[in-house]
């Protein structure tokens, strides 16, 4: 199995930046696609970004394209989400996900506990 632990959330003003980290342990990290989802109060969980294990291909939700960047370091078993030009509507709990076969909104094998991101106007 895989364990995922997120960090890096916090409070930032609109237009600012944050970098989230997700540390993975357990089975070999390089064999899993990794991604980020988010959930705001009263809203459904939504897909944000994903990165493959095979060739580093990335996939972004339209709402974050051009602002967020996902990357991974297989040596450190860590995936990152660099968030720039943050907007109040980005406020949510951000969850790290891992999946052995899927890349994108349908990833579901493993989940972290989440980290809060709050963007003030």
C-alpha positions in Angstrom: 0.0 0.0 0.0 0.9 3.7 -0.3 0.7 6.4 2.4 0.5 10.0 1.4 1.0 13.1 3.6 0.4 16.6 2.4 2.0 19.8 3.7 2.5 23.4 2.7 -1.0 24.8 3.0 -1.7 28.1 4.7 -3.2 31.6 4.3 -2.2 33.8 1.4 -3.5 37.0 -0.2 -5.0 36.9 -3.7 -2.3 37.1 -6.3 0.2 35.3 -4.0 1.8 31.8 -4.2 2.1 28.6 -2.3 3.8 25.3 -2.9 2.2 22.1 -1.6 4.1 18.9 -1.0 3.0 15.3 -0.8 5.4 12.8 0.6 4.7 9.1 -0.3 5.8 6.0 1.4 5.1 2.3 0.9 5.3 0.6 -2.5 7.6 2.0 -5.1 6.5 5.6 -5.8 7.7 5.7 -9.4 5.0 3.2 -10.6 2.1 5.5 -9.6 0.5 8.4 -11.2 0.2 11.3 -8.7 -2.3 14.1 -8.5 -4.0 16.8 -6.6 -7.7 17.3 -5.9 -9.5 20.0 -3.8 -12.7 20.4 -1.9 -14.3 23.6 -0.7 -16.9 23.7 2.0 -20.3 22.6 0.6 -18.7 21.7 -2.7 -17.8 18.4 -4.4 -14.2 17.3 -4.6 -12.7 18.4 -7.9 -9.7 17.4 -9.9 -6.8 19.9 -10.0 -3.7 18.3 -11.7 -1.9 15.0 -12.3 1.4 13.7 -13.4 2.3 10.3 -14.8 4.9 7.9 -13.5 6.0 6.7 -17.0 7.0 9.9 -18.9 6.1 12.8 -16.7 3.1 13.8 -18.7 0.8 16.3 -16.9 -2.9 17.0 -16.9 -4.6 20.1 -15.5 -8.1 21.2 -14.9 -9.1 24.2 -17.0 -9.6 26.3 -13.9 -5.9 26.2 -12.9 -4.1 26.0 -16.3 -1.4 28.6 -16.6 -1.4 29.2 -12.8 -0.5 25.9 -11.2 2.3 23.5 -11.9 2.6 19.9 -10.8 6.0 18.1 -10.6 7.5 15.1 -8.9 10.8 13.9 -7.5 11.0 10.2 -7.6 14.2 10.1 -5.6 12.5 12.0 -2.8 9.2 10.2 -3.3 7.5 13.6 -3.3 5.0 15.4 -5.6 4.6 19.1 -5.6 1.9 21.6 -6.6 3.2 25.1 -7.2 0.3 27.5 -7.1 0.7 31.0 -8.5 -1.7 33.9 -9.0 -4.0 32.5 -6.3 -7.7 33.6 -6.2 -10.2 33.4 -3.4 -12.0 30.7 -5.3 -8.9 28.5 -4.9 -9.7 28.2 -1.2 -10.2 24.6 -0.3 -8.7 21.5 1.3 -6.2 20.1 -1.1 -5.7 16.3 -1.3 -2.9 14.3 -2.7 -3.9 11.2 -4.7 -2.0 8.2 -6.2 -3.2 5.7 -8.7 -1.5 2.8 -10.4 -3.5 2.9 -13.6 -5.4 6.2 -14.0 -4.2 9.7 -14.7 -6.7 12.5 -14.2 -10.1 13.0 -12.5 -10.8 9.3 -12.0 -7.7 8.6 -9.9 -8.8 7.0 -6.6 -6.4 4.2 -5.3 -4.9 6.2 -2.4 -5.5 9.6 -0.7 -3.8 11.8 1.8 -5.5 13.6 4.7 -5.5 17.0 3.1 -4.0 20.4 3.7 -6.0 23.7 4.0 -5.4 26.5 1.5 -7.1 29.8 2.2 -6.8 32.8 -0.2 -8.0 36.1 1.2 -9.4 38.8 -1.2 
